[in-house]
Amino acid sequence: MPAFWAAARAQLGEFRRDPGTLLMLVTAPFFAVILLSVTEHGGRPDLAPYALLAPAVMTSIGMAVMEAGETIFRDRSTGVLEALLTTPAPLAAVLSGRIAAITAVSLLGIAECWLVGALGFGIVVAVEHPLVFAATLLATAAGTAATGVVMAAVFVIGRNVRSFQNSLTFPLYLLGGAMVPVALLPAGFEAASRLFFLSWATDLLRDSLAPGPVAAFGPRLAAVLGLAAATFAAGFWIAHRLVRRVRRTGTVGFA
Amino acid sequence: MAPGPGRGDAEAMSITGFDAPAVDVRGRSRDFATARGGPPRRALDDFGLTVAAGEVHGLLGPNGAGKTTLCKILSTVLLPTAGTARVHGLDVVADAKRVRPLLGIVFGGERGLYARMTAAQNLRFWAALYGHRRREGRRRAAELLERVGLGPRADEPVETFSRGMKQRLHLARGLVGDPRVLVLDEPTVGMDPVSAHEFRGLVEDLRAEGRAVLLTTHDMAEAEALCDRVSFIDGGRLLRCEDPRVLGELLSRHERVRASGVPEALAERIAALPGVERVRSTGPGAVLVETGRGGAALPVLRTLVEAGVSDVSTAPPTLEEVYLHLIGERGMAVRP
């Protein structure tokens, strides 16, 4: 655990020293303005919760993936990754700490988007089921961090991380139902998306904003948590396997 | 700051075998794949080495000799292709998790630190990776920064440090886990003479604390001053393992004389002097005289000065030249 917390503190320090890493928090309100303009001028004010939630979720998952790649890229090019592998701390613990900090900070995107709705459009989207919302948000943060760990672990073997990380976010937005509920996607997409924790999480988050009752909350939250746990486990396993691979090939220090 | 088994349990003492050699490498080989499916390049070839606890062992060799490859294998960053390597009886592949707390690694150069963090933040981060909790990490970081002379600069970003200061911080990072074996890969590169002198004092302290130190260097004088034994490595093979006093003998035996403004006839006279192995032309009127026994440089100098040559200097042989002498004497072949 000391490694996890030290990595989280290091990442928070990185945000302070290099505010450029928070760029997605700058773009989130602009996305909110675009989407809310479409729903409002399209005569669908009932979609306002969707329009505010989408950029917030995209910011969270996007920051996790982008910064996961940046972290590995930076650590590899500065020789820190090589030094990390000589320590008793598992790489996955260090990655988890860093990405947990990134995810925690990315949740500020929710507040930003809600403020855009309230201050820019006079729309206050009420959280009708605050407990459902809070519990789902925590589970979502865990799953997002887990996704970042998987991505960072995969990036350990890649040397062109930057060209991948940007492209990878879009399939995640789609399969996670960030903008469009996965039930509205073609059948093949929906089946695949149900293996991704975010599709369950975004549905629950949207339901927590609607006045009606939230159906099957327990099982759906369990699906989010279970898939998040499976993603974490996959991240640790992939990190272990790929670190062994770069040890075998001797490419740990290659930048 | 005496070294310990990490968290100090008696079981670890018995299992890891602190009575075993600190480093024991046998038949170690490491191949690297080459581009376009060519034959693998062998960086270490049937390499063997033993370092006792409390020993400072120098590893000398030119670039590409295999020194860093050995350091990386010992520090578990690189998997070997064949052979065994043990640290206090623990195999670096099978028992890597238990080896890491026993080892501190200081890679040369400026890599391996967070440039925007302060020195103290860096050390606290690395201390946590060795299992130290926050308060202990703070204490340890402060203690080590003082020890390497960076206490007054503890709260300054590493990117503002000189190369020598970064090297010192690297050394502190290597010590943060309280290792029993310290692997130093060209640790004095970039250090000014005063810092290098202080560094040598620090290594002496580490030896006195019973830690084993494996030191790779190009600097013959550094190896001679610090090491209990030195190993010559080239082409991934161990050429010789010697007491450093042998190095001193080699250095004095193979002294070289450089001179300019030397007529050809004078060069021929010098070549005929006893103990002169070779006179090489290094430019118009410039020569490099290589001697092959102690005291042979003196008649060379006398002859040059008596002939009116005033631009004369002497220098010890380079590492590569010592190799050539070593190999020539022992009939070994240098690998390409």
Chai-1 contact restraints between the chains, C-beta under 6 A:
chainA,res_idxA,chainB,res_idxB,connection_type,confidence,min_distance_angstrom,max_distance_angstrom,comment,restraint_id
A,P2,B,A128,contact,1.0,0.0,6.0,A-B,restraint_1
A,P2,B,G131,contact,1.0,0.0,6.0,A-B,restraint_2
A,P2,B,R133,contact,1.0,0.0,6.0,A-B,restraint_3
A,A3,B,A128,contact,1.0,0.0,6.0,A-B,restraint_4
A,A3,B,L129,contact,1.0,0.0,6.0,A-B,restraint_5
A,A6,B,F125,contact,1.0,0.0,6.0,A-B,restraint_6
A,A6,B,A128,contact,1.0,0.0,6.0,A-B,restraint_7
A,A10,B,F125,contact,1.0,0.0,6.0,A-B,restraint_8
A,R17,B,R116,contact,1.0,0.0,6.0,A-B,restraint_9
A,T78,B,R111,contact,1.0,0.0,6.0,A-B,restraint_10
A,G79,B,R111,contact,1.0,0.0,6.0,A-B,restraint_11
A,G79,B,G112,contact,1.0,0.0,6.0,A-B,restraint_12
A,V80,B,G112,contact,1.0,0.0,6.0,A-B,restraint_13
A,E82,B,V77,contact,1.0,0.0,6.0,A-B,restraint_14
A,A83,B,G112,contact,1.0,0.0,6.0,A-B,restraint_15
A,L85,B,V77,contact,1.0,0.0,6.0,A-B,restraint_16
A,T86,B,S75,contact,1.0,0.0,6.0,A-B,restraint_17
A,T86,B,V77,contact,1.0,0.0,6.0,A-B,restraint_18
A,T86,B,I105,contact,1.0,0.0,6.0,A-B,restraint_19
A,T87,B,L129,contact,1.0,0.0,6.0,A-B,restraint_20
A,P88,B,R100,contact,1.0,0.0,6.0,A-B,restraint_21
A,P88,B,P101,contact,1.0,0.0,6.0,A-B,restraint_22
A,A89,B,L129,contact,1.0,0.0,6.0,A-B,restraint_23
A,R247,B,L78,contact,1.0,0.0,6.0,A-B,restraint_24
A,R247,B,L79,contact,1.0,0.0,6.0,A-B,restraint_25
A,R248,B,L79,contact,1.0,0.0,6.0,A-B,restraint_26
A,G250,B,F32,contact,1.0,0.0,6.0,A-B,restraint_27
A,G250,B,L78,contact,1.0,0.0,6.0,A-B,restraint_28
A,V252,B,V77,contact,1.0,0.0,6.0,A-B,restraint_29
